Amino acid sequence: MFGSELLVAPVMRKNVKELKVYLPKGNWVGLFDGKSYEGGEVNVDAPLGKPIAFYQKGTKNEELFKTFHKGE
């Protein structure tokens, strides 16, 4: 967690294609794909070169975070 609004899940093993991540309670959005997730355990794609990161929906920095998945 980086503060209360950004969560990054590192991939620690070679050849991992998918990762199970625990998200705290609330609504979360994939930083790079814009997909919505509810808190709890979720399975996410873990392609090489694309960090797994989420931001909390409704956070004060949401507009900044949206630029990552809008390609701006």
Steps between C-alpha positions, in 0.01 A plus 500: 500500500611852419288703736134402503428541128757300304589131526777327305539120495845383394549180303774311681530180292607427142244405236198621700206581272235563766515606864257482791491838676324608819334841472383681813128564544358743244491557127829480307596569139787343307748781437596383150182327378220699667317184618297527821554265795333457839713457811607145586700243305511551123689327220665737256713460189870554565663558160872568493571873501156604634506557875191397690364818656162624622359828622203548728193623316387846607839606633606863470764398242264292285522731197879474501488120534248472214757640259698176527222284355369760257836517323538874559 
